[in-house]
Amino acid sequence: MLQIQTSNCFSEGTLRSTTKIGRYAIGNHIHQNTEIVFVKEGEIDVTIDGRKERARTNDVIIIAPFSVHSFHTEKYVNAWISVFSNNFISDFIGVDGSYFYGERAVFTPTEELRNYFCGRLFDTAEDIIAPAEAQVRKIKAMLYPIFEEYTASVPQTRTPPKSNALSAALTYMQKHYKENLSLTDVARSLGYNPTYLSHTLGELGGINFRTLLNSFRVEEAKQMLLSKKHKMIDIAMECGFSCERSFYRAFMAITGVTPGEYVESRPDAEFITVGGDKTVYNMGVRLPIDDLNGH
């Protein structure tokens, strides 16, 4: 099951950050922005594109855009987490649009760099902000040394072709989901074989094209539903569905509830959950129910 973390798919020049204290767990998810995690204390297991690593106290985790990843802790952890639009580290993005992609995501900064880095951590209380130009320079001054040391100390490879295909498809679909798209349309627009793209979506994302497309549409529909200013048929048409019936069917399949039930519950989750299992969210963190009960 893949979760599309819509709250971490935001426009250029914006970022969000927070500190997580306690147990932290979130299943496979993906977003278009870069993520960095600094483990102040404890341990975090991270799995990226199927590769599992462990980050310990003073380690940093670098998550490239569109990497399928998950986090899990067995015990207490104190970690600073920030997700930011890719233009904050534009010098580390290839001219062909490829991203940095290390042989591992976890690395231990030198003590000198760590002291410099820790003294400049910013906290936006999980709100997405667009900082002023002076603040942007300060943020870049913090991020660039970390990424410079990461790319210099961890062997870098080109982004795997299948990851490129997945990221390209997600980016394209996010811009065009209101259109009458087919897998063939997307594949040909991006220069891929439709069979190859379909296989990539299944292998890396655990999802088929139609469900992925509808997940973007449903996310738009959720925002329109909560405004209570639109009729169901208007929402269906505006979001790219062919009719009200197909909208209801897709909404139920992806959220597990009807549009009306969604409005009544007024959920505040930050994910589109693709796969249909029952998930409980707390403060944007996917947790087992026992954790929410204090166990």
TIZA-944639 format. One record per residue (C-alpha): residue in three letters; x, y, z; chain; residue number from 1. Coordinates in Angstrom, 1 decimal. Layout:
% TIZA-944639
SEFI_code_px_py_pz_unit_pos
SEFI_Ala_X_Y_Z_A_NUM
...
***
This chain:
% TIZA-944639
SEFI_code_px_py_pz_unit_pos
SEFI_Met_0.0_0.0_0.0_A_1
SEFI_Leu_1.3_3.4_-0.9_A_2
SEFI_Gln_0.3_6.7_0.7_A_3
SEFI_Ile_0.6_9.9_-1.2_A_4
SEFI_Gln_1.5_12.6_1.4_A_5
SEFI_Thr_-0.3_15.6_-0.1_A_6
SEFI_Ser_0.8_17.9_2.7_A_7
SEFI_Asn_4.4_17.4_1.6_A_8
SEFI_Cys_3.6_18.2_-2.1_A_9
SEFI_Phe_3.7_22.0_-2.0_A_10
SEFI_Ser_5.0_24.8_-4.2_A_11
SEFI_Glu_8.5_26.2_-4.6_A_12
SEFI_Gly_9.9_28.4_-1.9_A_13
SEFI_Thr_7.9_26.7_0.9_A_14
SEFI_Leu_8.8_24.4_3.7_A_15
SEFI_Arg_7.6_22.8_7.0_A_16
SEFI_Ser_9.4_21.3_9.9_A_17
SEFI_Thr_8.7_19.9_13.3_A_18
SEFI_Thr_10.1_17.9_16.2_A_19
SEFI_Lys_8.8_14.4_16.9_A_20
SEFI_Ile_9.2_13.1_20.4_A_21
SEFI_Gly_8.2_9.6_21.5_A_22
SEFI_Arg_7.4_6.7_19.2_A_23
SEFI_Tyr_7.1_7.4_15.5_A_24
SEFI_Ala_5.7_5.2_12.8_A_25
SEFI_Ile_4.5_5.8_9.3_A_26
SEFI_Gly_4.1_3.3_6.4_A_27
SEFI_Asn_5.2_3.5_2.8_A_28
SEFI_His_4.5_7.0_1.5_A_29
SEFI_Ile_5.8_9.3_-1.2_A_30
SEFI_His_5.9_13.1_-1.8_A_31
SEFI_Gln_7.5_15.4_-4.3_A_32
SEFI_Asn_9.6_17.4_-1.9_A_33
SEFI_Thr_12.9_16.7_-0.2_A_34
SEFI_Glu_13.0_15.5_3.4_A_35
SEFI_Ile_15.7_15.6_6.0_A_36
SEFI_Val_15.6_14.0_9.5_A_37
SEFI_Phe_18.1_14.7_12.3_A_38
SEFI_Val_18.0_12.2_15.1_A_39
SEFI_Lys_18.7_14.1_18.3_A_40
SEFI_Glu_18.3_11.1_20.5_A_41
SEFI_Gly_17.2_7.5_20.0_A_42
SEFI_Glu_16.9_5.3_16.8_A_43
SEFI_Ile_14.8_5.3_13.7_A_44
SEFI_Asp_14.4_2.5_11.2_A_45
SEFI_Val_13.9_3.9_7.7_A_46
SEFI_Thr_13.1_1.9_4.6_A_47
SEFI_Ile_13.7_3.7_1.2_A_48
SEFI_Asp_12.7_2.0_-2.1_A_49
SEFI_Gly_12.9_-1.3_-0.3_A_50
SEFI_Arg_16.3_-0.8_1.4_A_51
SEFI_Lys_16.2_-0.8_5.2_A_52
SEFI_Glu_18.6_1.3_7.3_A_53
SEFI_Arg_18.9_2.4_10.9_A_54
SEFI_Ala_19.6_6.0_12.0_A_55
SEFI_Arg_21.0_6.6_15.5_A_56
SEFI_Thr_21.7_9.6_17.7_A_57
SEFI_Asn_23.4_12.4_15.7_A_58
SEFI_Asp_22.7_10.7_12.4_A_59
SEFI_Val_20.9_12.5_9.5_A_60
SEFI_Ile_18.5_10.9_7.0_A_61
SEFI_Ile_18.2_12.3_3.5_A_62
SEFI_Ile_15.1_11.4_1.5_A_63
SEFI_Ala_15.2_12.3_-2.1_A_64
SEFI_Pro_12.0_13.5_-3.9_A_65
SEFI_Phe_9.6_10.7_-4.9_A_66
SEFI_Ser_11.4_8.0_-2.9_A_67
SEFI_Val_9.0_5.4_-1.5_A_68
SEFI_His_9.9_5.4_2.2_A_69
SEFI_Ser_8.6_4.5_5.7_A_70
SEFI_Phe_9.7_5.2_9.3_A_71
SEFI_His_9.5_3.1_12.4_A_72
SEFI_Thr_10.8_3.3_16.0_A_73
SEFI_Glu_10.8_0.6_18.6_A_74
SEFI_Lys_11.4_3.0_21.5_A_75
SEFI_Tyr_11.6_6.7_22.3_A_76
SEFI_Val_13.1_9.0_19.7_A_77
SEFI_Asn_13.6_12.8_19.6_A_78
SEFI_Ala_13.9_13.8_15.9_A_79
SEFI_Trp_13.8_17.0_14.0_A_80
SEFI_Ile_12.1_16.6_10.6_A_81
SEFI_Ser_11.8_19.1_7.8_A_82
SEFI_Val_10.3_18.8_4.3_A_83
SEFI_Phe_11.1_21.6_1.8_A_84
SEFI_Ser_10.6_22.4_-1.8_A_85
SEFI_Asn_13.5_21.4_-4.0_A_86
SEFI_Asn_14.6_24.8_-5.0_A_87
SEFI_Phe_16.1_25.3_-1.5_A_88
SEFI_Ile_18.9_22.9_-2.7_A_89
SEFI_Ser_18.8_23.6_-6.4_A_90
SEFI_Asp_22.5_23.0_-6.9_A_91
SEFI_Phe_22.0_19.4_-5.9_A_92
SEFI_Ile_19.4_18.8_-8.6_A_93
SEFI_Gly_20.8_17.7_-12.0_A_94
SEFI_Val_20.3_19.7_-15.2_A_95
SEFI_Asp_18.2_16.9_-16.4_A_96
SEFI_Gly_16.0_17.1_-13.4_A_97
SEFI_Ser_17.6_14.0_-11.7_A_98
SEFI_Tyr_18.0_14.0_-7.9_A_99
SEFI_Phe_20.8_13.2_-5.6_A_100
SEFI_Tyr_20.5_9.5_-4.8_A_101
SEFI_Gly_23.1_8.0_-2.4_A_102
SEFI_Glu_23.8_4.3_-1.9_A_103
SEFI_Arg_22.4_4.9_1.6_A_104
SEFI_Ala_20.2_7.6_3.1_A_105
SEFI_Val_21.7_7.6_6.6_A_106
SEFI_Phe_25.0_9.3_7.3_A_107
SEFI_Thr_26.8_10.7_10.4_A_108
SEFI_Pro_27.9_14.4_10.0_A_109
SEFI_Thr_31.2_15.5_11.3_A_110
SEFI_Glu_31.1_17.0_14.7_A_111
SEFI_Glu_32.0_20.4_13.3_A_112
SEFI_Leu_29.1_20.2_10.8_A_113
SEFI_Arg_26.7_18.9_13.4_A_114
SEFI_Asn_27.4_21.8_15.8_A_115
SEFI_Tyr_26.9_24.2_12.9_A_116
SEFI_Phe_23.7_22.5_11.8_A_117
SEFI_Cys_22.2_22.1_15.2_A_118
SEFI_Gly_22.6_25.8_16.0_A_119
SEFI_Arg_20.5_26.7_12.9_A_120
SEFI_Leu_17.6_24.3_13.1_A_121
SEFI_Phe_14.4_26.0_12.3_A_122
SEFI_Asp_10.9_25.1_13.6_A_123
SEFI_Thr_7.7_26.0_11.7_A_124
SEFI_Ala_5.4_24.1_14.0_A_125
SEFI_Glu_4.3_21.9_11.0_A_126
SEFI_Asp_2.8_24.9_9.2_A_127
SEFI_Ile_3.7_25.3_5.6_A_128
SEFI_Ile_5.5_28.7_5.3_A_129
SEFI_Ala_7.0_30.8_2.5_A_130
SEFI_Pro_9.9_32.5_4.2_A_131
SEFI_Ala_11.1_36.0_3.4_A_132
SEFI_Glu_14.2_36.3_1.2_A_133
SEFI_Ala_16.5_37.0_4.2_A_134
SEFI_Gln_15.2_33.8_5.9_A_135
SEFI_Val_15.6_31.8_2.7_A_136
SEFI_Arg_19.3_32.6_2.6_A_137
SEFI_Lys_19.7_31.5_6.3_A_138
SEFI_Ile_17.9_28.2_5.5_A_139
SEFI_Lys_20.1_27.6_2.5_A_140
SEFI_Ala_23.1_28.3_4.6_A_141
SEFI_Met_22.1_25.5_6.9_A_142
SEFI_Leu_21.0_23.0_4.3_A_143
SEFI_Tyr_23.9_23.3_1.8_A_144
SEFI_Pro_26.7_22.2_4.1_A_145
SEFI_Ile_24.7_19.1_5.1_A_146
SEFI_Phe_24.0_18.1_1.5_A_147
SEFI_Glu_27.5_19.0_0.4_A_148
SEFI_Glu_28.9_16.6_3.1_A_149
SEFI_Tyr_26.3_14.0_2.3_A_150
SEFI_Thr_26.9_13.9_-1.4_A_151
SEFI_Ala_30.7_13.9_-0.8_A_152
SEFI_Ser_30.8_11.2_1.9_A_153
SEFI_Val_28.1_8.8_0.5_A_154
SEFI_Pro_28.7_7.3_-3.0_A_155
SEFI_Gln_26.1_8.8_-5.3_A_156
SEFI_Thr_24.4_7.2_-8.2_A_157
SEFI_Arg_22.0_8.4_-10.8_A_158
SEFI_Thr_18.4_8.2_-9.7_A_159
SEFI_Pro_17.3_4.6_-10.7_A_160
SEFI_Pro_15.4_4.7_-14.0_A_161
SEFI_Lys_12.3_3.2_-12.4_A_162
SEFI_Ser_12.3_5.9_-9.7_A_163
SEFI_Asn_12.6_8.5_-12.5_A_164
SEFI_Ala_9.6_7.0_-14.2_A_165
SEFI_Leu_7.5_7.0_-11.0_A_166
SEFI_Ser_8.4_10.5_-10.2_A_167
SEFI_Ala_7.7_11.7_-13.7_A_168
SEFI_Ala_4.3_10.0_-13.7_A_169
SEFI_Leu_3.4_11.5_-10.3_A_170
SEFI_Thr_4.4_14.9_-11.4_A_171
SEFI_Tyr_2.5_14.7_-14.6_A_172
SEFI_Met_-0.6_13.3_-13.1_A_173
SEFI_Gln_-0.6_15.9_-10.3_A_174
SEFI_Lys_-0.8_18.6_-13.0_A_175
SEFI_His_-3.3_16.8_-15.4_A_176
SEFI_Tyr_-5.5_14.7_-13.2_A_177
SEFI_Lys_-8.6_16.6_-14.1_A_178
SEFI_Glu_-8.2_15.6_-17.7_A_179
SEFI_Asn_-9.4_12.4_-19.3_A_180
SEFI_Leu_-6.2_10.6_-18.9_A_181
SEFI_Ser_-5.2_7.0_-19.7_A_182
SEFI_Leu_-2.1_5.1_-18.8_A_183
SEFI_Thr_-1.1_5.2_-22.5_A_184
SEFI_Asp_-1.6_9.0_-22.6_A_185
SEFI_Val_0.7_9.5_-19.6_A_186
SEFI_Ala_3.3_7.0_-20.8_A_187
SEFI_Arg_3.5_8.5_-24.3_A_188
SEFI_Ser_3.7_12.1_-23.0_A_189
SEFI_Leu_6.7_11.1_-20.8_A_190
SEFI_Gly_8.4_8.9_-23.5_A_191
SEFI_Tyr_7.8_5.5_-21.7_A_192
SEFI_Asn_6.3_2.3_-22.8_A_193
SEFI_Pro_2.8_1.9_-21.2_A_194
SEFI_Thr_3.6_-1.6_-20.0_A_195
SEFI_Tyr_6.9_-0.5_-18.5_A_196
SEFI_Leu_5.2_2.4_-16.7_A_197
SEFI_Ser_2.4_0.1_-15.4_A_198
SEFI_His_4.9_-2.3_-14.1_A_199
SEFI_Thr_6.8_0.5_-12.4_A_200
SEFI_Leu_3.8_1.8_-10.6_A_201
SEFI_Gly_3.0_-1.7_-9.3_A_202
SEFI_Glu_6.6_-2.6_-8.3_A_203
SEFI_Leu_7.6_0.7_-6.6_A_204
SEFI_Gly_4.3_2.1_-5.5_A_205
SEFI_Gly_2.1_-1.0_-5.1_A_206
SEFI_Ile_-0.6_0.7_-7.0_A_207
SEFI_Asn_-2.3_0.7_-10.4_A_208
SEFI_Phe_-2.7_3.6_-12.7_A_209
SEFI_Arg_-6.5_4.1_-12.3_A_210
SEFI_Thr_-6.3_4.1_-8.4_A_211
SEFI_Leu_-3.4_6.6_-8.5_A_212
SEFI_Leu_-5.3_8.9_-10.8_A_213
SEFI_Asn_-8.4_8.8_-8.8_A_214
SEFI_Ser_-6.5_9.4_-5.6_A_215
SEFI_Phe_-5.5_12.8_-6.9_A_216
SEFI_Arg_-9.0_13.5_-7.9_A_217
SEFI_Val_-10.4_12.4_-4.6_A_218
SEFI_Glu_-8.0_14.7_-2.7_A_219
SEFI_Glu_-9.4_17.7_-4.7_A_220
SEFI_Ala_-12.9_16.5_-4.0_A_221
SEFI_Lys_-12.3_16.4_-0.3_A_222
SEFI_Gln_-11.3_20.0_-0.2_A_223
SEFI_Met_-14.4_21.0_-2.2_A_224
SEFI_Leu_-16.7_18.9_0.0_A_225
SEFI_Leu_-15.5_20.6_3.2_A_226
SEFI_Ser_-16.3_24.0_1.7_A_227
SEFI_Lys_-19.9_22.9_1.4_A_228
SEFI_Lys_-20.4_25.3_-1.5_A_229
SEFI_His_-20.7_22.7_-4.3_A_230
SEFI_Lys_-23.2_20.1_-5.5_A_231
SEFI_Met_-22.0_16.5_-5.8_A_232
SEFI_Ile_-22.3_16.5_-9.5_A_233
SEFI_Asp_-20.3_19.7_-9.8_A_234
SEFI_Ile_-17.6_18.3_-7.6_A_235
SEFI_Ala_-17.4_15.1_-9.7_A_236
SEFI_Met_-17.1_17.1_-12.9_A_237
SEFI_Glu_-14.6_19.6_-11.6_A_238
SEFI_Cys_-12.3_16.8_-10.3_A_239
SEFI_Gly_-12.2_14.9_-13.5_A_240
SEFI_Phe_-14.8_12.2_-13.0_A_241
SEFI_Ser_-17.0_11.2_-15.9_A_242
SEFI_Cys_-20.2_11.1_-13.8_A_243
SEFI_Glu_-21.4_11.3_-10.2_A_244
SEFI_Arg_-21.6_7.6_-9.9_A_245
SEFI_Ser_-18.0_7.0_-10.8_A_246
SEFI_Phe_-17.1_9.8_-8.2_A_247
SEFI_Tyr_-18.9_8.0_-5.4_A_248
SEFI_Arg_-17.4_4.6_-6.3_A_249
SEFI_Ala_-13.8_6.0_-6.4_A_250
SEFI_Phe_-14.3_8.0_-3.2_A_251
SEFI_Met_-15.6_5.0_-1.3_A_252
SEFI_Ala_-12.8_2.8_-2.7_A_253
SEFI_Ile_-10.0_5.2_-1.6_A_254
SEFI_Thr_-11.4_6.6_1.7_A_255
SEFI_Gly_-13.6_3.8_2.9_A_256
SEFI_Val_-16.5_6.2_3.5_A_257
SEFI_Thr_-19.1_8.0_1.3_A_258
SEFI_Pro_-18.6_11.7_0.5_A_259
SEFI_Gly_-21.4_12.5_3.0_A_260
SEFI_Glu_-19.8_10.5_5.7_A_261
SEFI_Tyr_-16.5_12.2_5.1_A_262
SEFI_Val_-18.1_15.7_5.6_A_263
SEFI_Glu_-19.7_14.6_8.8_A_264
SEFI_Ser_-16.5_13.2_10.2_A_265
SEFI_Arg_-14.4_16.2_9.1_A_266
SEFI_Pro_-11.1_14.2_9.1_A_267
SEFI_Asp_-7.8_16.0_9.3_A_268
SEFI_Ala_-5.5_13.4_7.8_A_269
SEFI_Glu_-2.6_14.5_5.7_A_270
SEFI_Phe_-2.6_11.5_3.4_A_271
SEFI_Ile_-4.4_10.0_0.5_A_272
SEFI_Thr_-4.4_6.4_1.6_A_273
SEFI_Val_-4.3_4.2_-1.5_A_274
SEFI_Gly_-5.2_0.6_-0.6_A_275
SEFI_Gly_-8.4_0.8_1.5_A_276
SEFI_Asp_-7.2_-0.4_4.9_A_277
SEFI_Lys_-8.4_1.2_8.1_A_278
SEFI_Thr_-5.8_3.7_9.4_A_279
SEFI_Val_-5.9_6.0_12.4_A_280
SEFI_Tyr_-4.0_9.3_12.2_A_281
SEFI_Asn_-2.8_11.5_15.0_A_282
SEFI_Met_-1.1_14.8_14.4_A_283
SEFI_Gly_-0.2_13.7_10.9_A_284
SEFI_Val_1.6_10.6_12.1_A_285
SEFI_Arg_0.4_7.1_11.2_A_286
SEFI_Leu_0.3_5.2_14.5_A_287
SEFI_Pro_-1.1_1.8_15.6_A_288
SEFI_Ile_-4.3_2.2_17.6_A_289
SEFI_Asp_-2.5_1.0_20.8_A_290
SEFI_Asp_-0.1_3.9_20.6_A_291
SEFI_Leu_-3.0_6.3_20.6_A_292
SEFI_Asn_-4.3_4.7_23.7_A_293
SEFI_Gly_-1.0_5.2_25.4_A_294
SEFI_His_0.3_1.6_25.3_A_295
***
